[in-house]
Structure formats: C-alpha cells, structure tokens
C-alpha cells in the first residue's frame, strides 16, 4: 500500500528526533540561541547591573518551573504523545529521543519576541535568553548525567537524583534543580530517612 505524501514529513521528523545528529545539533543550537539572546539583551543600554542579575535569576527560576511542570505533567501525564516518547527515554536512557533540534530555539526566539511587547527590548531579550539558557543547561545536564560517571561527590549526588527518577518515576522531576521537587513534595526520600 502506498504511503500518503502527508505522512512523509512526520516520518522524517520522527527519524530526525531519534538521531545522534539531532541530539548534538539540539545541544549546540540551544546554547547558541541562549547566548545570542543574552548578548543581544546586554547590548541595550537600558540595563544596569542589578537589573541584569535580577533578569537572569528570574529567567533561570522560570525555566526551572517550566522544566518541572513539563516533566511531571506532560511527560508523566495523560498526554499519550508526550508520555510515549518519554517512556522510550526511561526504557533506553542513552537513546537520542528528543524534540527536533530546531523547535526549542524557535520557541525561545518567539518567546523573546513576545516579551518585547510587554517590557523594554533589552530586558525581554535578556529574560528570554536566560530562560533559553536554563533549557540549554537542562539539555547539557541531562545528556551528561546519562553519558558520564562523575567522580566529585557533590556532582554524583546531583546526578543520582535523576537516576533515582528512572527507578521511581513519580519522584525527582527536576533535572537541573531539586527546588520544585522540594517545594511540591515530590523529592525522593529513601526508607531510611523516613525511619528517623
């Protein structure tokens, strides 16, 4: 039976999304867009040092909440298309299942553009770039956690939290930060901690 022409782009995106090329192109383009937005934001004279710090911290905090919400309620939620793709990652953590590499950078460029309608351009670009930087840090962190065995005890503890998530998928939704897991009581606690 002949395949419909409408399915060809979807099949191409599906193959792309599971490729090594997509993984590395995604990590690279995420970092490039985040840095580009941050540099563009910093080039505007309206920003002072405290405002720059505030916008960067807000952007990273906003991203950490986005990361938690998407991971908990989309990837582990009732939406089959998201849950199914994420389940493949749980089954094969070193696989390359991911969004097509060009989608997150486009989303962050669109976000920064939309922010220019509600705040000064430099602030919008810096805030959008900081949120994008959070996403780039997430991508690099998540990839590193599954690709390397860390030696430093602090980094090993941080990476272990995500490995625990793979064994207890209802816990430890934050990859880059445990903040929202702690606040929303989804951080994993071993049985020995409950006995104290």
Order of alpha helices (4+ residues) and beta strands (2+ residues): alpha-alpha-alpha-alpha-alpha-alpha-alpha-alpha-alpha
